[in-house]
Amino acid sequence: MTVKHPELGFYTLAGQPQSSRDLVDEVKAGEALGLGTAFISERYNLKEAATLSGAAGAVSDHIAIATGATNHNTRHPLVTAGYARTMQSLTGGRFVLGLGRGIPRMQDAYGIGRITTAQMEDFASLMRRLFRGETIVGHDGPAGSYPVLRLDPALDEHLPMNLVAFGPNSLALGGRCFDEVILHTYFTDETTKRCVAAVKQAAVDAGRDPSDVRVWSCLATIGDHIAPELRLKKSVGRLATYLQAYGDLMVRTNDWDPAVLEAFRADEFVKSFPGAFDAIGSTEDLERIAPLIPDEWLAPSATGSAEECAAEVQHQLDLGCDAVILHGATPTELKPVVEAYVNS
């Protein structure tokens, strides 16, 4: 068996799973569909990335396993390097270590330092050096100060790495230092094209072949075959949560009307809501806030029939992306979309 669609991926345990064990069947189903990559996001409840990565690797044979993403400053560099090296051994080289900047408000609340572009670049360099077998002595850089870092002096491998990129600094970093770049969901066509161009140009400026940097579209895939209340959670609930967490960045990146975001935040129900809408919002809650989010903000997604969803997947490739994450749906939910994509 080989991967039939390396240009397609999915997030396992999308949203708020009831059990981490769901990952086992999802990864098996994703591999059976021929999807190229199973992405693992990290939340501090049932979705600790290292544990999930090991489980995904153990129950699969061909699909790539990628974090998308973890934060570099929540583990010691040697712990992360050991995690990545163990995953490479477990999977026969199918692992991709993915990093992201994280959510500043959450980091502030938990006492975790905010992540800078310089830190991620320095950390990526440390991982590269450790996987080349280097013993790093007296490192003092943005990622931290370490007397000695050493993984295995006999090691000489390339560790594939991805970066979840949003703003211009992280897009440029992805182009010059990483193997893959993951864009955000609900990016307009203009934003997607601009971000792809920024990544590719940064690769050229760094003396790299831009085709060596794979850019993933992250496309919310919410077909009509999914139950209406679940579609509401995967669309309104998810975007509302993004607006709660980093709405200014979403609006600025997409050139949306900031007055709409101000009205969303000023709504008394939104202001008093005790958590993330995609985590605890009921159908009634989401129906209550749906009028606050313009249809045009929800439009950059794959909706409608399986054939219409498949056409939107192809559209992302036409915009310049190298690959597409079918975001927010399980492999079972994605099956008709993938079949329509194959037959289109």
C-alpha positions in Angstrom: 0.0 0.0 0.0 1.3 3.5 -0.9 0.0 7.0 -0.2 -2.4 7.8 -3.1 -2.9 11.5 -2.3 0.2 13.0 -0.8 -1.2 16.4 -1.4 -4.1 15.9 1.0 -4.0 15.8 4.8 -6.4 15.9 7.8 -6.3 16.8 11.5 -6.9 13.9 13.8 -9.1 14.6 16.8 -10.5 17.7 15.2 -12.3 20.0 17.6 -13.0 18.7 21.1 -12.8 14.9 21.2 -14.5 12.8 23.9 -11.6 10.4 23.9 -8.0 10.5 22.7 -8.6 6.9 21.6 -10.6 8.1 18.7 -7.2 8.9 17.0 -6.6 5.2 16.4 -9.5 4.6 14.1 -9.1 8.0 12.5 -5.5 7.5 11.5 -6.3 4.0 10.2 -9.2 5.5 8.2 -7.1 8.3 6.9 -4.5 6.0 5.7 -7.1 3.7 4.0 -8.4 6.8 2.1 -4.9 7.4 0.9 -4.4 10.7 2.6 -0.8 11.9 2.8 -0.5 13.3 6.3 -2.2 13.1 9.6 -1.7 16.3 11.5 -1.8 16.5 15.3 -2.7 19.8 17.0 -2.0 20.3 20.7 -4.3 21.3 23.4 -3.6 20.9 27.1 -6.4 18.4 27.8 -6.7 15.2 25.7 -4.3 16.2 23.0 -0.7 16.1 24.2 1.2 15.9 21.0 4.0 13.5 21.8 1.6 10.8 23.2 -0.7 11.2 20.2 2.2 11.1 17.7 3.4 7.8 19.1 -0.1 6.3 18.9 -0.5 7.5 15.3 2.8 6.1 14.3 2.2 2.7 15.9 -1.2 2.1 14.1 -0.1 3.2 10.6 2.4 2.2 8.0 2.5 4.8 5.2 0.8 8.1 6.2 3.1 10.9 7.4 2.6 12.0 11.1 3.0 15.7 11.7 2.6 18.0 14.6 0.7 21.1 13.5 1.7 22.4 15.9 3.5 22.2 19.2 5.3 25.1 20.9 9.1 24.8 21.3 9.2 26.4 24.7 7.0 23.9 26.5 9.8 21.2 26.4 13.5 21.2 26.8 15.2 21.1 23.4 16.7 17.7 24.1 13.3 16.3 25.1 11.8 17.6 21.8 14.8 16.3 19.8 14.4 12.9 21.5 10.7 12.9 20.8 11.4 13.6 17.1 14.1 11.0 16.9 12.0 8.4 18.5 9.2 9.1 16.2 11.5 8.9 13.2 12.6 5.5 14.3 9.1 4.3 15.2 7.7 5.4 11.8 10.6 4.7 9.5 11.1 8.4 8.8 7.4 9.5 8.4 7.4 12.1 11.2 7.4 15.9 10.7 8.0 18.1 13.7 5.8 21.1 13.4 6.1 24.3 15.4 3.9 27.3 16.0 3.9 30.6 17.8 0.9 29.8 20.0 -1.8 32.1 21.5 -0.3 35.0 23.5 -3.4 35.3 25.8 -3.2 31.7 26.8 0.6 31.8 27.2 0.2 34.9 29.5 -2.5 33.2 31.5 -0.4 30.0 32.0 2.9 31.8 32.6 4.5 30.5 29.4 6.8 32.9 27.7 5.5 34.4 24.4 7.3 33.0 21.4 9.2 35.2 19.0 10.3 34.6 15.4 13.9 34.7 16.5 13.3 32.0 19.0 11.7 29.6 16.5 14.5 30.2 14.0 17.1 29.5 16.7 15.3 26.4 17.9 15.0 25.0 14.3 18.7 25.5 13.9 19.3 23.6 17.2 17.2 20.7 15.9 19.0 20.6 12.6 22.4 20.5 14.3 21.4 17.8 16.8 20.1 15.6 13.9 23.5 16.1 12.2 25.1 14.5 15.3 26.6 17.7 16.6 27.5 18.3 20.2 26.4 21.9 20.9 28.5 23.5 23.6 27.7 26.8 25.3 24.7 27.8 23.2 23.3 31.2 24.2 20.7 32.4 21.8 17.0 33.5 21.5 15.8 29.9 22.2 17.7 29.8 25.5 21.1 29.1 27.1 22.3 25.5 27.3 25.8 24.4 28.5 25.7 21.2 26.4 23.1 19.7 23.9 23.8 16.3 22.5 21.5 13.7 20.9 23.6 11.1 19.2 27.0 11.8 17.7 26.5 8.9 15.2 23.3 10.6 13.9 23.3 12.2 10.4 19.8 12.8 9.3 17.5 15.6 8.1 14.5 16.2 10.4 11.5 17.4 8.3 10.0 20.4 10.0 6.9 22.5 9.4 5.8 25.9 10.7 2.3 27.2 11.2 2.6 30.6 9.8 0.3 33.6 9.9 2.0 37.0 9.8 4.8 38.2 7.5 7.7 37.4 9.8 6.6 33.7 10.3 5.9 33.3 6.6 9.4 34.5 5.8 10.9 32.2 8.5 9.1 29.3 7.0 10.4 30.0 3.5 14.0 30.3 4.6 14.3 27.6 7.3 11.5 25.0 7.2 10.4 22.2 4.9 6.7 22.9 5.1 4.5 25.9 5.9 0.9 25.5 7.1 -1.4 28.5 6.5 -4.4 29.3 8.6 -8.1 28.5 8.0 -10.4 31.1 6.6 -7.8 32.8 4.5 -9.3 34.6 1.6 -8.1 33.9 -2.0 -6.1 37.1 -2.0 -4.5 36.3 1.4 -3.7 32.7 0.3 -2.0 33.9 -2.8 0.0 36.6 -1.0 1.1 34.2 1.7 2.2 31.5 -0.8 4.2 34.1 -2.7 5.8 35.4 0.5 6.9 31.9 1.5 8.3 31.1 -1.9 10.1 34.5 -2.2 11.7 34.0 1.2 13.0 30.7 0.1 14.5 32.2 -3.0 16.1 35.0 -1.0 17.6 32.4 1.3 19.2 30.6 -1.7 16.7 27.7 -1.6 14.7 26.1 -4.3 11.1 27.4 -3.6 9.7 24.0 -4.7 11.5 22.5 -1.7 9.1 24.4 0.7 5.7 22.8 0.7 2.8 25.2 1.5 -0.3 23.7 2.9 -3.7 25.4 2.7 -5.7 24.7 5.8 -9.2 24.5 4.3 -12.3 24.1 6.6 -14.1 21.2 4.9 -17.8 21.1 6.0 -19.9 19.3 3.5 -23.7 19.1 3.5 -23.5 15.4 4.4 -22.5 16.5 7.9 -25.4 17.1 10.4 -26.5 20.8 10.5 -25.7 21.3 14.2 -22.2 19.9 13.6 -21.7 22.1 10.6 -22.6 25.1 12.7 -19.9 24.1 15.3 -17.3 23.6 12.6 -18.0 26.9 10.9 -19.4 29.6 13.2 -18.1 27.9 16.4 -14.6 27.6 15.0 -14.3 31.0 13.5 -15.8 32.6 16.6 -13.1 30.9 18.6 -10.4 32.3 16.4 -11.9 35.8 16.8 -11.8 35.3 20.6 -8.2 34.2 20.5 -6.6 36.4 17.9 -9.2 38.3 16.1 -7.1 41.4 15.3 -4.6 39.2 13.5 -7.3 37.5 11.5 -8.9 40.8 10.5 -5.6 42.4 9.6 -4.4 39.5 7.6 -7.6 39.2 5.5 -8.2 42.9 5.3 -11.6 42.5 6.9 -13.6 45.3 8.4 -12.3 45.8 12.0 -15.6 47.4 13.0 -17.2 44.0 12.6 -14.7 42.5 15.0 -15.4 45.4 17.5 -19.1 44.7 17.3 -18.5 41.0 17.9 -16.4 41.7 20.9 -18.8 44.3 22.2 -21.8 41.9 22.2 -22.8 41.2 25.8 -23.2 37.5 25.2 -19.8 37.2 23.6 -18.1 39.2 26.4 -19.7 37.1 29.1 -19.1 33.7 27.4 -17.0 31.5 29.8 -14.8 29.8 27.3 -14.1 28.9 23.6 -17.2 28.7 21.5 -16.0 25.6 19.6 -15.4 23.9 22.9 -18.4 24.6 25.1 -20.8 26.4 22.8 -24.2 24.8 22.4 -26.2 24.9 19.2 -28.3 27.6 20.7 -25.2 29.6 21.7 -23.8 29.4 18.2 -27.2 30.3 16.6 -27.1 33.4 18.9 -23.7 34.6 17.7 -24.0 33.5 14.0 -25.5 36.9 12.9 -22.4 38.6 14.3 -20.1 36.9 11.7 -20.5 37.9 8.1 -21.1 35.3 5.5 -18.0 36.6 3.6 -15.8 35.7 6.6 -17.1 32.2 6.5 -16.9 31.9 2.7 -13.2 30.7 2.4 -14.1 27.1 3.1 -15.3 23.9 1.4 -19.1 23.7 1.8 -22.0 22.2 -0.1 -22.1 18.9 -1.9 -19.1 16.6 -1.9 -18.4 17.7 -5.5 -18.5 21.3 -4.5 -16.1 20.6 -1.6 -13.8 18.8 -4.0 -13.8 21.7 -6.4 -12.7 24.0 -3.6 -9.9 21.7 -2.7 -8.7 21.9 -6.3 -9.1 25.7 -6.1 -6.6 25.9 -3.2 -4.1 24.1 -5.4 -4.9 26.5 -8.3 -4.1 29.4 -5.9 -0.6 28.2 -5.6 -0.7 25.9 -2.5 1.2 22.7 -2.8 -1.1 20.7 -0.6 -4.4 21.0 1.3 -5.4 20.0 4.8 -9.1 19.0 4.8 -9.6 20.8 8.2 -12.1 20.1 10.9 -13.5 16.8 9.7 -12.8 13.1 10.4 -11.7 10.7 7.6 -15.2 9.2 7.7 -16.7 12.6 7.1 -14.1 13.3 4.4 -14.6 10.1 2.5 -17.2 11.4 0.0 -15.2 14.6 -0.6 -12.0 12.6 -1.3 -13.9 10.3 -3.6 -15.3 13.3 -5.5 -11.9 14.8 -5.7 -10.5 11.6 -7.2 -13.2 11.5 -9.7 -13.1 15.1 -10.7 
